[in-house]
Amino acid sequence: MGTILEKQGHTISIETDCGKTIDRIHEQRPDLVILDVMFPENDKAGFEAARSIRRTFGELPVIMLTAVNQSFPLGFSSKDLDPTWLPAVDFVEKPVDFALLCAKVSENLARAKGSSGSPS
């Protein structure tokens, strides 16, 4: 996924330890975060990290990446995104459709840039 996003012209950084996510965001100030829902140490860590990102960084766009529907038949979808419970701007299911992911990244970066008041 990182290689594909780099080939699209994005600079990426990967953090596999959910506990270090907020520190990494403080250090690097990304324009967008792609966050997996389930981490090896905690299958709800992504939800918790998304809420922490919202509290700490406000409107920093978060795209949730998940295999939750493959693991649990919950029917989880973008309709479940919520500013309090799951503060993300978008949702991508695994296995990842890379064209869809790239489109969502571009769309959400453009939206974030437009809402920041920066000239287009």
N, C-alpha and C positions, 0 to 999 in steps of 0.2 A: 504494500500500500504506500509506504514511504517513497519507494523508488518511482512509482507512478506519479505521485504528487510532485516530486522533484522534477520529473520530466515535463510537468505542466508549468514549471517555473516557480513553484512554491519552495520556500525554505522550511524544512521540517526538523523537529526534534522529537525523540521518542522517550517517554518515561514509562517504565514497566512497574514501578513501585508507586501505588496509589497514594501512599503516605507522603511522597515527595512531590506530588503534582503541584500543589499550591506554591511550594518553594521554587519549583522550576518555572512556573508562570511568572512569579515575581521577578526572577532573574532575567527571563527572556522576553517578557511582554508580547506574547503572540497576538496576531490579529484574529485568530480562530483556534478553537480546541476541538479535536476529535477525541472523544472519550468513550472507551469501552464500558459497558455496564458492569460486566462481571470480571473481577480480578481473582487470581488464584487464592489470595489470602482472605477474600471476602466477596461473596457473590452479589453483594449490594453496594460495593465500594464506589462504583461509577455513579450511582444515584446520589450517594453522600458527597462525592467530589463535585458533582454538578451543582448541588445546593451550596457547597462551600465556595465554589468559583463565583456563583451569583452574589453571595454575601460579600465576598472580598473584592471582586472586580466588576460588579454591576452588570452591564450589558455585554460583556465579552461573549461572542457567539460560541455556543457549544453544540456540536453535532454528536449525538449518541450513536454508537456503533454496538450492535448487540446480536447475540444468538439466543436471546431469551425465549423467543417463540419456538426454537428448535429444542430447547431444554425443558421448557414448561409450556403447556398449551394455554397461554394466557391471552393470545390475540393482541399483544402489545403493539401499538402503532403510534403514528404521529399525533393521533387524537388524544393520546395520553400525556402529551407534553403540556406542562402547566408551570406558570411562573413560580409556584411554591413547591409543589411536589417533585416536579421534574423540569427545572428551568433550562431547557435546551431550545435551540431554534429549529432543529431538524433531527431526523431519525433515519438510520440506514441499517437494514438487516444483513446479517451474515447468512450465507456466504455473500461477500460484498460484490455488487455489480460496480466495477471500477468506473465505468462511464457515468453511472448515476452518482457515485460519490464525488467525482470530479466536478460534475455539474452542480451538485449541492454546495460544494466548497466554493466554487466561483460565484454562485448566486448569493450565498450568505456573506461572503467577503464584500461583494458589491453593495449589498443592502446595508452592511455595517458601515462601509465607507460613506454611503449616501446619508445615513442617519447621523453621522458624526459632524456633519456640516462642512466636511472637506470638499473642495472643488472637485468635480468629476474629471 
